[in-house]
Amino acid sequence: MHVFFFGDSLTLGFGDEEVLGWPGRLCAATRNGPALSLTPYNLGVRRACAASIRARLKDEIERRLVPGDPALVVLSFGVAEVWHGLPMEQSLADARALLEEACAAWPTLCVGPLPVAPKDRERAAQASGSIARLSQALHGLCDTLHIPYLEVYQALSADADYIRDVRAADGLHPTAAGYATIAGLVGQWPAWRDALHKGLHTKP
């Protein structure tokens, strides 16, 4: 089964000294179980927003996928939109276009935006509020489109170790320890496990 991870630098795993990010750790843990035929692709790009992900989504997948092979798309975005000041209305319009295109062609999951912890308290409060609101709006959008959505913002915001890890780095990205925490949350997600089970039992 081919799994395509699309997102920004937090999907890419920027700042991870082990160069795995959460997708790499997630798939490594999965491979320790029965899902030995998993083929993951980390297609995260720094500063990527929903619009830029959509612009390359189809091409990136079709270049790698043999017709008939099972595939899963995992999207995680939103922090770049907030950090660069994209209006909420535009962020949601771009997100809808991306999500609709992805789920029309492939099974799709969405992992919500992650919390940030810049040292500037005013910037931190502003960004945190915006990310929380965007995460909630994306959750509603995914529910409307029948796309499973994992809300990670609240859990990670309440995780003192995770926030400390991000703040000690660059305020936006965690280190290996933080990425391992994210991978653990996604790995326990029933929608992730169900999608793998269905894909790994689909004959090409």
TIFIMAR-188000 format. One record per residue: x, y, z of N, C-alpha, C in turn. Coordinates in nm, 4 decimals. Atoms other than C-alpha are relative to their C-alpha. Layout:
REM TIFIMAR-188000
(pt (X; Y; Z); (X; Y; Z); (X; Y; Z))
...
END
This chain:
REM TIFIMAR-188000
(pt (0.0834; -0.1193; 0.0000); (0.0000; 0.0000; 0.0000); (0.0878; 0.1255; 0.0000))
(pt (-0.0732; -0.1254; 0.0087); (0.1292; 0.3458; -0.0964); (-0.0686; 0.1049; 0.0883))
(pt (0.0539; -0.1048; -0.0864); (0.0839; 0.6209; 0.1642); (0.0727; 0.1302; -0.0320))
(pt (-0.0551; -0.1288; 0.0409); (0.1348; 0.9812; 0.0533); (-0.0303; 0.1054; 0.1066))
(pt (0.0144; -0.1038; -0.1017); (0.1939; 1.2422; 0.3238); (0.0286; 0.1362; -0.0635))
(pt (-0.0154; -0.1354; 0.0534); (0.1395; 1.6010; 0.2098); (-0.0181; 0.1015; 0.1123))
(pt (0.0143; -0.1047; -0.0998); (0.1891; 1.9101; 0.4208); (0.1121; 0.1006; -0.0097))
(pt (-0.1038; -0.1024; -0.0047); (0.4305; 2.1813; 0.5276); (0.1244; -0.0559; 0.0684))
(pt (-0.1250; 0.0441; -0.0615); (0.7618; 2.1692; 0.7143); (-0.0222; -0.0886; 0.1219))
(pt (0.0306; 0.0856; -0.1145); (0.5931; 2.0057; 1.0131); (-0.0328; -0.1419; -0.0435))
(pt (0.0157; 0.1334; 0.0574); (0.4997; 1.7137; 0.7899); (0.1347; -0.0507; -0.0497))
(pt (-0.1332; 0.0357; 0.0484); (0.8434; 1.7156; 0.6295); (0.0896; -0.0483; 0.1126))
(pt (-0.0826; 0.0385; -0.1136); (1.0006; 1.6894; 0.9736); (0.1174; 0.0928; 0.0232))
(pt (-0.1079; -0.0968; -0.0198); (1.2114; 2.0052; 0.9763); (0.0340; 0.0095; 0.1489))
(pt (-0.0450; -0.0095; -0.1381); (1.4198; 2.0236; 1.2934); (0.0201; -0.1334; 0.0686))
(pt (-0.0169; 0.1346; -0.0569); (1.4223; 1.6474; 1.3513); (0.1431; -0.0459; -0.0260))
(pt (-0.1397; 0.0395; 0.0158); (1.7829; 1.5508; 1.4134); (0.0146; -0.1428; -0.0521))
(pt (-0.0039; 0.1364; 0.0527); (1.6956; 1.1927; 1.3159); (-0.0584; -0.0089; -0.1409))
(pt (0.0468; -0.0136; 0.1390); (1.5442; 1.3090; 0.9836); (-0.1114; -0.1007; -0.0321))
(pt (0.1128; 0.0910; 0.0210); (1.2268; 1.1035; 1.0213); (-0.1333; 0.0736; -0.0018))
(pt (0.1284; -0.0663; -0.0135); (0.9528; 1.3472; 1.1149); (-0.1034; -0.0946; 0.0579))
(pt (0.1030; 0.0906; -0.0526); (0.6234; 1.2105; 1.2392); (-0.0440; -0.1034; -0.1028))
(pt (0.0374; 0.1060; 0.0944); (0.5390; 1.0307; 0.9101); (0.0987; -0.1165; 0.0002))
(pt (-0.0988; 0.1070; -0.0021); (0.8669; 0.8373; 0.9200); (-0.0127; -0.0880; 0.1225))
(pt (0.0162; 0.0772; -0.1231); (0.8171; 0.7345; 1.2805); (-0.1300; -0.0805; -0.0013))
(pt (0.1292; 0.0676; 0.0087); (0.4535; 0.6467; 1.2204); (0.0109; -0.1257; -0.0850))
(pt (-0.0099; 0.1144; 0.0907); (0.5371; 0.4181; 0.9299); (0.0990; -0.1036; 0.0507))
(pt (-0.0935; 0.0952; -0.0592); (0.8351; 0.2635; 1.1075); (-0.0698; -0.0841; 0.1059))
(pt (0.0748; 0.0740; -0.1019); (0.6073; 0.1683; 1.3969); (-0.0991; -0.0954; -0.0641))
(pt (0.0961; 0.0851; 0.0700); (0.3508; 0.0303; 1.1538); (0.0691; -0.1211; -0.0591))
(pt (-0.0733; 0.1104; 0.0614); (0.6129; -0.1815; 0.9824); (0.0440; -0.1038; 0.1019))
(pt (-0.0321; 0.0968; -0.1041); (0.6916; -0.3442; 1.3154); (-0.1161; -0.0945; 0.0270))
(pt (0.1175; 0.0854; -0.0120); (0.3410; -0.4907; 1.2973); (-0.0200; -0.0790; -0.1275))
(pt (0.0286; 0.0846; 0.1154); (0.1666; -0.6820; 1.0195); (0.0053; 0.0728; -0.1337))
(pt (0.0122; -0.0762; 0.1246); (0.1691; -0.3996; 0.7628); (0.1348; 0.0131; -0.0708))
(pt (-0.1346; 0.0004; 0.0550); (0.4950; -0.4998; 0.5957); (0.0063; 0.0516; -0.1426))
(pt (-0.0012; -0.0439; 0.1392); (0.3894; -0.3942; 0.2462); (-0.0259; 0.1496; -0.0145))
(pt (0.0236; -0.1438; 0.0018); (0.3600; -0.0265; 0.3365); (0.1132; 0.0714; -0.0740))
(pt (-0.0983; -0.0810; 0.0727); (0.5347; 0.2154; 0.0961); (-0.0330; 0.1472; 0.0225))
(pt (0.0338; -0.1396; -0.0319); (0.5390; 0.5684; 0.2422); (0.0809; 0.1001; -0.0824))
(pt (-0.0664; -0.1117; 0.0674); (0.6245; 0.8952; 0.0687); (-0.0263; 0.1266; 0.0817))
(pt (0.0149; -0.1275; -0.0701); (0.6890; 1.2090; 0.2716); (0.0172; 0.1119; -0.1019))
(pt (0.0007; -0.1052; 0.1009); (0.5952; 1.4918; 0.0347); (-0.0282; 0.1363; 0.0622))
(pt (0.0102; -0.1296; -0.0651); (0.5984; 1.7717; 0.2872); (0.0974; 0.0995; -0.0621))
(pt (-0.0829; -0.1072; 0.0567); (0.7385; 2.1039; 0.1626); (-0.0059; 0.1202; 0.0938))
(pt (-0.0033; -0.1154; -0.0901); (0.8479; 2.3989; 0.3747); (-0.0870; 0.1136; -0.0529))
(pt (0.0887; -0.1140; 0.0265); (0.5974; 2.6864; 0.3856); (-0.1197; -0.0357; -0.0887))
(pt (0.1109; 0.0400; 0.0876); (0.3414; 2.4836; 0.1892); (-0.1348; 0.0283; 0.0649))
(pt (0.1386; -0.0219; -0.0397); (-0.0213; 2.5944; 0.2173); (-0.0889; -0.0932; -0.0815))
(pt (0.0920; 0.0898; 0.0695); (-0.3296; 2.4080; 0.0987); (0.0013; 0.0231; -0.1504))
(pt (0.0034; -0.0299; 0.1433); (-0.3248; 2.5862; -0.2380); (0.1207; -0.0576; -0.0722))
(pt (-0.1194; 0.0526; 0.0657); (0.0336; 2.4886; -0.3176); (0.0041; -0.1523; 0.0052))
(pt (0.0094; 0.1462; -0.0059); (-0.0270; 2.1319; -0.2012); (-0.0921; -0.0500; -0.1103))
(pt (0.0947; 0.0404; 0.1032); (-0.3267; 2.1067; -0.4309); (0.0620; 0.0088; -0.1396))
(pt (-0.0594; -0.0202; 0.1318); (-0.1222; 2.2368; -0.7246); (0.0881; -0.1166; -0.0432))
(pt (-0.0894; 0.1105; 0.0350); (0.1095; 1.9352; -0.7067); (-0.0526; -0.1369; 0.0401))
(pt (0.0518; 0.1247; -0.0564); (-0.1090; 1.6699; -0.5441); (-0.0103; -0.1116; -0.1036))
(pt (0.0266; 0.1040; 0.0991); (-0.2218; 1.4770; -0.8511); (0.1273; -0.0460; -0.0684))
(pt (-0.1231; 0.0345; 0.0705); (0.1117; 1.4915; -1.0305); (0.0937; -0.0807; 0.0882))
(pt (-0.0898; 0.0705; -0.0918); (0.3119; 1.3826; -0.7248); (-0.0442; -0.1446; 0.0201))
(pt (0.0506; 0.1351; -0.0236); (0.0873; 1.0813; -0.6687); (0.0093; -0.0845; -0.1260))
(pt (0.0039; 0.0791; 0.1234); (0.0476; 0.9712; -1.0289); (0.1389; -0.0366; -0.0498))
(pt (-0.1374; 0.0331; 0.0370); (0.4249; 0.9800; -1.0816); (0.0495; -0.1248; 0.0738))
(pt (-0.0499; 0.1067; -0.0866); (0.4663; 0.7207; -0.8074); (-0.0915; -0.1215; 0.0080))
(pt (0.1000; 0.1040; -0.0229); (0.1531; 0.5092; -0.8203); (-0.0270; -0.0796; -0.1273))
(pt (0.0386; 0.0885; 0.1096); (0.1000; 0.2102; -1.0468); (-0.1519; -0.0116; 0.0011))
(pt (0.1468; 0.0080; 0.0022); (-0.2647; 0.2135; -1.1619); (-0.0508; -0.1311; 0.0593))
(pt (0.0577; 0.1175; -0.0633); (-0.4685; -0.0235; -0.9498); (0.0572; -0.0306; 0.1367))
(pt (-0.0582; 0.0233; -0.1318); (-0.2358; -0.0216; -0.6496); (-0.0771; 0.0791; 0.1065))
(pt (0.0695; -0.0732; -0.1065); (-0.3999; 0.0736; -0.3184); (0.0828; 0.1186; 0.0469))
(pt (-0.0692; -0.1218; -0.0429); (-0.3168; 0.4236; -0.1976); (-0.0802; 0.0694; 0.1085))
(pt (0.0607; -0.0804; -0.1053); (-0.3876; 0.6498; 0.0974); (0.0679; 0.1359; 0.0010))
(pt (-0.0532; -0.1357; -0.0094); (-0.3445; 1.0278; 0.1145); (-0.0214; 0.0514; 0.1424))
(pt (0.0080; -0.0596; -0.1335); (-0.2669; 1.1880; 0.4517); (0.0421; 0.1462; -0.0119))
(pt (-0.0248; -0.1435; 0.0100); (-0.2916; 1.5674; 0.4603); (0.0157; 0.0610; 0.1387))
(pt (-0.0158; -0.0731; -0.1260); (-0.1660; 1.7935; 0.7385); (0.0554; 0.1382; -0.0330))
(pt (-0.0384; -0.1357; 0.0396); (-0.1524; 2.1683; 0.6880); (-0.0724; 0.1001; 0.0900))
(pt (0.0702; -0.1042; -0.0748); (-0.2620; 2.4991; 0.8356); (0.0907; 0.0974; 0.0728))
(pt (-0.0892; -0.0892; -0.0739); (0.0314; 2.6377; 1.0332); (0.0605; 0.1053; -0.0927))
(pt (-0.0584; -0.0972; 0.0940); (0.1884; 2.8008; 0.7262); (-0.1004; 0.1094; -0.0347))
(pt (0.1035; -0.0989; 0.0289); (-0.1419; 2.9704; 0.6464); (-0.0078; 0.1052; 0.1106))
(pt (0.0099; -0.0912; -0.1144); (-0.1610; 3.1193; 0.9945); (0.1267; 0.0843; 0.0140))
(pt (-0.1268; -0.0689; -0.0243); (0.2054; 3.2088; 1.0234); (0.0250; 0.1114; -0.1016))
(pt (-0.0220; -0.0998; 0.1051); (0.2049; 3.3991; 0.6952); (-0.1209; 0.0904; -0.0217))
(pt (0.1084; -0.0963; -0.0016); (-0.1226; 3.5775; 0.7657); (-0.1068; -0.0171; -0.1057))
(pt (0.1063; 0.0225; 0.0978); (-0.3542; 3.4170; 0.5121); (-0.1357; 0.0118; 0.0700))
(pt (0.1309; -0.0142; -0.0651); (-0.7140; 3.5194; 0.5931); (-0.0708; -0.1345; 0.0169))
(pt (0.0708; 0.1245; -0.0289); (-0.9313; 3.2483; 0.7457); (-0.0884; -0.0435; -0.1162))
(pt (0.0903; 0.0345; 0.1103); (-1.1827; 3.2636; 0.4598); (0.0764; -0.0623; -0.1162))
(pt (-0.0809; 0.0541; 0.1093); (-0.9091; 3.2047; 0.2020); (0.0587; -0.1353; 0.0377))
(pt (-0.0552; 0.1275; -0.0468); (-0.7506; 2.9294; 0.4106); (-0.1023; -0.1118; -0.0136))
(pt (0.1038; 0.1025; 0.0056); (-1.0802; 2.7421; 0.4294); (-0.0427; -0.0294; -0.1432))
(pt (0.0336; 0.0236; 0.1405); (-1.1601; 2.7914; 0.0608); (0.1063; -0.0871; -0.0663))
(pt (-0.1086; 0.0807; 0.0552); (-0.8178; 2.6532; -0.0329); (-0.0037; -0.1416; 0.0562))
(pt (0.0078; 0.1318; -0.0630); (-0.8587; 2.3684; 0.2151); (-0.1118; -0.0832; -0.0610))
(pt (0.1119; 0.0725; 0.0607); (-1.1966; 2.2729; 0.0727); (0.0376; -0.0519; -0.1391))
(pt (-0.0383; 0.0412; 0.1348); (-1.0593; 2.2645; -0.2823); (0.0981; -0.1169; 0.0041))
(pt (-0.0977; 0.1079; -0.0141); (-0.7670; 2.0464; -0.1738); (-0.0657; -0.1281; 0.0472))
(pt (0.0632; 0.1183; -0.0576); (-0.9740; 1.8091; 0.0356); (-0.0967; -0.0653; -0.0980))
(pt (0.0939; 0.0551; 0.0976); (-1.2405; 1.7694; -0.2321); (0.0739; -0.0729; -0.1112))
(pt (-0.0759; 0.0648; 0.1074); (-0.9821; 1.6898; -0.4981); (0.0625; -0.1302; 0.0475))
(pt (-0.0652; 0.1200; -0.0519); (-0.7989; 1.4411; -0.2780); (-0.0992; -0.1133; 0.0215))
(pt (0.0923; 0.1085; -0.0354); (-1.1003; 1.2480; -0.1523); (-0.0803; -0.0489; -0.1194))
(pt (0.0687; 0.0457; 0.1204); (-1.2560; 1.2318; -0.4996); (0.0790; -0.1085; -0.0714))
(pt (-0.0852; 0.0940; 0.0724); (-0.9609; 1.0252; -0.6192); (0.0579; -0.1110; 0.0873))
(pt (-0.0658; 0.0976; -0.0865); (-0.8135; 0.8441; -0.3175); (-0.0584; 0.0056; 0.1415))
(pt (0.0337; -0.0075; -0.1422); (-0.8962; 0.7477; 0.0410); (0.0886; 0.1057; 0.0666))
(pt (-0.0711; -0.1166; -0.0532); (-0.7964; 1.0536; 0.2426); (-0.0237; 0.0159; 0.1497))
(pt (0.0063; -0.0352; -0.1415); (-0.7203; 1.1379; 0.6049); (0.0578; 0.1399; 0.0173))
(pt (-0.0532; -0.1339; -0.0276); (-0.6505; 1.4793; 0.7550); (0.0402; 0.0100; 0.1470))
(pt (-0.0512; -0.0258; -0.1345); (-0.4343; 1.5529; 1.0594); (0.0039; 0.1514; 0.0186))
(pt (0.0133; -0.1439; -0.0204); (-0.5041; 1.8964; 1.2039); (0.1318; 0.0712; 0.0243))
(pt (-0.1219; -0.0785; -0.0210); (-0.2519; 2.1794; 1.2415); (0.0518; -0.0123; 0.1427))
(pt (-0.0684; 0.0194; -0.1274); (-0.0008; 2.1622; 1.5243); (0.0208; 0.1333; 0.0713))
(pt (-0.0253; -0.1247; -0.0731); (0.0552; 2.4186; 1.7999); (0.1429; 0.0493; -0.0191))
(pt (-0.1330; -0.0601; 0.0046); (0.3489; 2.6574; 1.7886); (0.0267; 0.0668; 0.1344))
(pt (-0.0352; -0.0601; -0.1296); (0.5369; 2.8195; 2.0757); (0.1148; 0.0989; -0.0164))
(pt (-0.1065; -0.1006; 0.0138); (0.7365; 3.1238; 1.9663); (0.0275; 0.0697; 0.1327))
(pt (-0.0388; -0.0637; -0.1265); (0.9258; 3.3034; 2.2412); (-0.0694; 0.1345; 0.0202))
(pt (0.0750; -0.1255; -0.0078); (0.7455; 3.6298; 2.1613); (-0.1416; -0.0317; 0.0483))
(pt (0.1282; 0.0388; -0.0604); (0.4423; 3.6016; 2.3898); (-0.1194; 0.0525; -0.0779))
(pt (0.1111; -0.0560; 0.0776); (0.2230; 3.8309; 2.1832); (-0.0208; -0.0791; -0.1288))
(pt (0.0104; 0.0795; 0.1231); (0.3018; 3.6411; 1.8636); (-0.0520; -0.1396; 0.0317))
(pt (0.0438; 0.1337; -0.0395); (0.2493; 3.3125; 2.0456); (-0.1503; -0.0029; 0.0242))
(pt (0.1434; -0.0038; -0.0301); (-0.0953; 3.4121; 2.1726); (-0.0820; 0.0184; -0.1270))
(pt (0.0719; -0.0258; 0.1244); (-0.2035; 3.5428; 1.8337); (-0.0025; -0.1241; -0.0883))
(pt (-0.0081; 0.1184; 0.0852); (-0.0809; 3.2380; 1.6417); (-0.0785; -0.1159; 0.0593))
(pt (0.0691; 0.1121; -0.0643); (-0.2195; 2.9927; 1.8954); (-0.1508; 0.0113; -0.0164))
(pt (0.1434; -0.0190; 0.0176); (-0.5670; 3.1425; 1.8818); (-0.0442; -0.0259; -0.1423))
(pt (0.0352; 0.0189; 0.1410); (-0.5675; 3.1442; 1.5024); (0.0076; -0.1464; -0.0403))
(pt (-0.0129; 0.1419; 0.0334); (-0.4446; 2.7858; 1.4755); (-0.1140; -0.0798; 0.0624))
(pt (0.1111; 0.0701; -0.0653); (-0.7051; 2.6685; 1.7264); (-0.1299; 0.0191; -0.0771))
(pt (0.1222; -0.0264; 0.0768); (-0.9834; 2.8363; 1.5281); (0.0030; -0.0699; -0.1354))
(pt (-0.0107; 0.0678; 0.1292); (-0.8541; 2.6980; 1.1991); (-0.0184; -0.1504; 0.0157))
(pt (0.0150; 0.1434; -0.0238); (-0.8295; 2.3475; 1.3434); (-0.1467; -0.0376; 0.0177))
(pt (0.1427; 0.0259; -0.0212); (-1.1903; 2.3644; 1.4595); (-0.0776; 0.0107; -0.1314))
(pt (0.0685; -0.0175; 0.1283); (-1.3037; 2.4930; 1.1191); (0.0322; -0.1134; -0.0966))
(pt (-0.0381; 0.1121; 0.0859); (-1.1093; 2.2228; 0.9356); (-0.0703; -0.1283; 0.0426))
(pt (0.0724; 0.1170; -0.0508); (-1.2692; 1.9625; 1.1595); (-0.1421; -0.0015; -0.0555))
(pt (0.1351; -0.0094; 0.0533); (-1.6133; 2.0844; 1.0567); (-0.0046; -0.0243; -0.1495))
(pt (-0.0059; 0.0199; 0.1445); (-1.5139; 2.0936; 0.6902); (0.0194; -0.1469; -0.0341))
(pt (-0.0238; 0.1424; 0.0250); (-1.3804; 1.7385; 0.7009); (-0.1230; -0.0836; 0.0338))
(pt (0.1242; 0.0707; -0.0323); (-1.6972; 1.6191; 0.8725); (-0.1000; 0.0138; -0.1142))
(pt (0.0920; -0.0232; 0.1116); (-1.8995; 1.7746; 0.5902); (0.0371; -0.0848; -0.1210))
(pt (-0.0484; 0.0750; 0.1159); (-1.6833; 1.5990; 0.3303); (0.0185; -0.1486; 0.0304))
(pt (-0.0142; 0.1403; -0.0435); (-1.6819; 1.2695; 0.5265); (0.1455; -0.0468; -0.0084))
(pt (-0.1423; 0.0324; -0.0065); (-1.3043; 1.2788; 0.5635); (0.0389; -0.0116; 0.1471))
(pt (-0.0427; 0.0111; -0.1398); (-1.1651; 1.1447; 0.8930); (0.1014; 0.1092; 0.0354))
(pt (-0.0840; -0.1119; -0.0431); (-0.9992; 1.4273; 1.0874); (0.0520; -0.0271; 0.1405))
(pt (-0.0602; 0.0168; -0.1323); (-0.7568; 1.3989; 1.3772); (0.0365; 0.1376; 0.0556))
(pt (-0.0259; -0.1275; -0.0658); (-0.7635; 1.7049; 1.6029); (0.1128; -0.0216; 0.1007))
(pt (-0.1160; 0.0189; -0.0874); (-0.4174; 1.7189; 1.7610); (0.0365; 0.1270; 0.0761))
(pt (-0.0405; -0.1280; -0.0585); (-0.3998; 2.0851; 1.8581); (-0.0199; 0.0019; 0.1514))
(pt (0.0290; -0.0072; -0.1434); (-0.5659; 2.0526; 2.1992); (0.0916; -0.0909; 0.0807))
(pt (-0.0832; 0.0952; -0.0739); (-0.3732; 1.7438; 2.3056); (0.1447; 0.0472; 0.0083))
(pt (-0.1394; -0.0430; 0.0003); (-0.0359; 1.8839; 2.2026); (0.0190; 0.1316; 0.0751))
(pt (-0.0086; -0.1259; -0.0748); (-0.1077; 2.2290; 2.3469); (0.0039; -0.0249; 0.1503))
(pt (0.0048; 0.0336; -0.1422); (-0.1753; 2.0641; 2.6820); (0.1188; -0.0854; 0.0439))
(pt (-0.1157; 0.0841; -0.0292); (0.1439; 1.8563; 2.6610); (0.1200; 0.0906; 0.0285))
(pt (-0.1069; -0.0927; -0.0388); (0.4029; 2.0559; 2.8545); (0.1339; -0.0380; -0.0615))
(pt (-0.1265; 0.0443; 0.0583); (0.6902; 1.8448; 2.7239); (0.0084; 0.0369; -0.1475))
(pt (0.0009; -0.0337; 0.1424); (0.5854; 1.9003; 2.3632); (0.0225; 0.1497; -0.0195))
(pt (-0.0125; -0.1450; 0.0132); (0.5472; 2.2767; 2.4040); (0.1410; 0.0455; 0.0383))
(pt (-0.1364; -0.0341; -0.0414); (0.8796; 2.2968; 2.5864); (0.1001; -0.0361; -0.1100))
(pt (-0.0882; 0.0444; 0.1080); (1.0446; 2.1034; 2.3031); (-0.0034; 0.0980; -0.1171))
(pt (0.0148; -0.0946; 0.1113); (0.9066; 2.3394; 2.0375); (0.0622; 0.1348; 0.0350))
(pt (-0.0512; -0.1314; -0.0408); (0.9927; 2.6535; 2.2332); (0.1527; -0.0004; 0.0083))
(pt (-0.1456; 0.0086; -0.0115); (1.3485; 2.5334; 2.2937); (0.0672; -0.0069; -0.1366))
(pt (-0.0544; 0.0056; 0.1358); (1.3943; 2.4826; 1.9197); (-0.0189; 0.1370; -0.0651))
(pt (0.0197; -0.1288; 0.0678); (1.2717; 2.7566; 1.6833); (-0.1373; 0.0605; 0.0241))
(pt (0.1325; -0.0514; -0.0297); (0.9226; 2.8054; 1.8245); (-0.1083; -0.0501; -0.0923))
(pt (0.0963; 0.0531; 0.0966); (0.7573; 2.6361; 1.5277); (0.0075; -0.1510; -0.0130))
(pt (-0.0213; 0.1421; 0.0265); (0.9079; 2.2902; 1.4919); (0.0534; -0.0710; 0.1241))
(pt (-0.0576; 0.0781; -0.1092); (0.9735; 2.0201; 1.7502); (0.1306; -0.0656; -0.0432))
(pt (-0.1149; 0.0844; 0.0308); (1.2816; 1.8021; 1.7695); (-0.0507; -0.1437; -0.0126))
(pt (0.0385; 0.1404; 0.0147); (1.2839; 1.4233; 1.7422); (-0.1031; -0.0419; 0.1044))
(pt (0.0925; 0.0395; -0.1069); (1.1056; 1.3878; 2.0768); (-0.1417; 0.0462; -0.0300))
(pt (0.1327; -0.0515; 0.0328); (0.8165; 1.6080; 1.9671); (-0.0632; -0.0723; -0.1170))
(pt (0.0540; 0.0737; 0.1145); (0.7788; 1.4340; 1.6345); (-0.0436; -0.1409; 0.0403))
(pt (0.0405; 0.1316; -0.0499); (0.7663; 1.1025; 1.8192); (-0.1356; 0.0085; 0.0701))
(pt (0.1293; -0.0193; -0.0661); (0.4774; 1.2390; 2.0269); (-0.1125; 0.0086; -0.1023))
(pt (0.1013; -0.0110; 0.1055); (0.2851; 1.3348; 1.7116); (-0.0259; -0.1365; -0.0624))
(pt (0.0150; 0.1327; 0.0606); (0.3499; 0.9939; 1.5574); (-0.0809; -0.0925; 0.0898))
(pt (0.0764; 0.0826; -0.0928); (0.2128; 0.8306; 1.8706); (-0.1481; 0.0302; -0.0051))
(pt (0.1417; -0.0374; 0.0087); (-0.1123; 1.0257; 1.8467); (-0.0631; -0.0530; -0.1283))
(pt (0.0552; 0.0469; 0.1277); (-0.1609; 0.9416; 1.4795); (-0.0068; -0.1524; -0.0025))
(pt (-0.0025; 0.1458; -0.0001); (-0.0646; 0.5785; 1.5339); (-0.1136; -0.0626; 0.0784))
(pt (0.1117; 0.0505; -0.0799); (-0.3422; 0.5371; 1.7916); (-0.1358; 0.0346; -0.0599))
(pt (0.1231; -0.0482; 0.0626); (-0.6029; 0.6945; 1.5648); (-0.0710; -0.1144; -0.0718))
(pt (0.0709; 0.1106; 0.0660); (-0.8667; 0.4359; 1.4638); (-0.0134; 0.0176; -0.1509))
(pt (0.0150; -0.0222; 0.1443); (-0.9126; 0.5983; 1.1218); (0.1269; -0.0374; -0.0751))
(pt (-0.1273; 0.0389; 0.0608); (-0.5425; 0.5480; 1.0439); (0.0107; -0.1515; -0.0073))
(pt (-0.0086; 0.1457; -0.0027); (-0.5548; 0.1851; 1.1478); (-0.0998; -0.0641; -0.0962))
(pt (0.1020; 0.0533; 0.0906); (-0.8766; 0.1218; 0.9565); (0.0415; 0.0179; -0.1454))
(pt (-0.0419; -0.0265; 0.1380); (-0.7383; 0.2823; 0.6403); (0.1114; -0.0948; -0.0417))
(pt (-0.1070; 0.0943; 0.0311); (-0.4265; 0.0677; 0.6565); (-0.0553; -0.1399; -0.0205))
(pt (0.0576; 0.1343; 0.0100); (-0.6296; -0.2465; 0.7134); (-0.0711; -0.0192; -0.1337))
(pt (0.0725; 0.0099; 0.1271); (-0.8500; -0.1756; 0.4133); (0.0959; -0.0024; -0.1182))
(pt (-0.0937; -0.0074; 0.1113); (-0.5595; -0.0838; 0.1878); (0.0860; -0.1227; -0.0131))
(pt (-0.0883; 0.1158; 0.0035); (-0.3419; -0.3762; 0.2828); (-0.0732; -0.1281; -0.0348))
(pt (0.0784; 0.1168; 0.0391); (-0.6252; -0.6163; 0.2095); (-0.0709; 0.0220; -0.1330))
(pt (0.0531; -0.0251; 0.1334); (-0.7030; -0.4669; -0.1307); (0.0961; -0.0559; -0.1030))
(pt (-0.0845; 0.0592; 0.1029); (-0.5708; -0.6663; -0.4230); (0.0140; 0.0962; -0.1177))
(pt (-0.0183; -0.0881; 0.1147); (-0.4121; -0.4527; -0.6994); (-0.0474; -0.0657; -0.1285))
END
